């Protein structure tokens, strides 16, 4: 596939491919059927089939156009014989993610239109109305000069300028810090964000427990999982988790201490690891927990979406009030000068 593939196309591809694999077709036959059923994906699927015939793995063929997380999940499942299940989960997740993004776009459309109209109104006021108000004020009392700290218009402009400078400085500092951090530190930071952090923790709980379910199903233990994760790229979260966990175990630490160290790792894993179940039983339990985390993630995102429009309308209301103040305060000062 090309490097620019939309989320909608990815969701359609993985969903259709999962349906074909579940129907009992081989990977190559499933890809051929997907190509026939969805003409939009025809050229992309042909490239995958060509690369597969040249000896590439499925994960290698899709790596250029999917996220790192998606690629690692496919690679992990491919190496341990769970490709069909992983593709099914990816198709379901990407399909719902695309639905959520489309819903968010629909919620943003009306407020953004209002913001555009307000921007036009504010620009018109700045270009045509403010100069006339200034001229009127000068006519009323040409010799009077208002100190900066007593002029409400200047005070509002100064406050807005200071706030913008503070926000820009803070964002610059955050970006500088973020670029220098490892993947583990970034994930911890994501998980601690207000509001969005809870959703990110649910997403991590869904992904981590799903991947662990696949690995336990293949009979791997914790030490073997560490070694397996070390095979990924060094800048990936999988490699860094495997490296840190292996180092902690070699120093005599417990897995429980490692889990509690990182906020994005679901602490419910402690229950599954200390329950005394077999690897097969843990695999099934983690799969159930992963699905439950996925459902909680959907519910949380739905609740968050309900707050998008009210918050934007509050911003619009603040802009309207600020616009009225920008008009009325100079008029008030001028009228006060007349009396």
C-alpha angles and dihedrals in degrees: 000000000000121000093251108066119152123231089245091057092047091050092049092047098049093041093052092043091051090052091052094047091049089052088062101258122140119249094258093046090046091053091050090052092048089052091053096044098047114039091186090066096043099103093042095050091048089058090052092050091048092051092046090053089053091057102266120140121242092249090054092052093054098037097095095058107034132069121269091250092053092047094049091048092052092045092050093049092044093054093050101042099255100108095126093054093046093050090049091053092045092050091050094045096046092045092054091042090054089049091052092049092050090050090049090052089052091051092048096048099079097041091047090052089053090049091052091050091047090050089053091048093049091048091050091050091049094049102039113013104040095055090051092049089049091050090048091051091051091050092051095052113359094173098050119097119191116216114243094243091053097047108094093200092055091045092054092047091048092050092049091048092050092048092050092049091049092050092048092049092048093048091048090052092048093048092048091050093044095054092054096050130096121244092258093056091047092052091050089051092049090051092052096052114119114257095347092055093071092053091048091052090052090050091051090047090053095047099040096047092045091053093045089050089057093048095047089047087060091054099253120149127211095271092049090048089054091053091046093052090052088068092070125089114291095238093053124102090235093058094046092048091050092046095048093044092049091049091049093050092048089053091055099258122141126243088240091061090050092051092049091050094068121055095203092061109087109247089211086081087079090067094051095045094048097041094090094234125146121258091257092052092047089050091056093044092049090049090054092047090049091055091047090051089050091054091048089050091054092048092048093050090049091053091048092051091056088063096051098082097042091051092048091049089053089054090049091049090052090051091050092050090048090050092051090048091051088055101038101041095062089045090051091050091049094048089049088053091054093055 
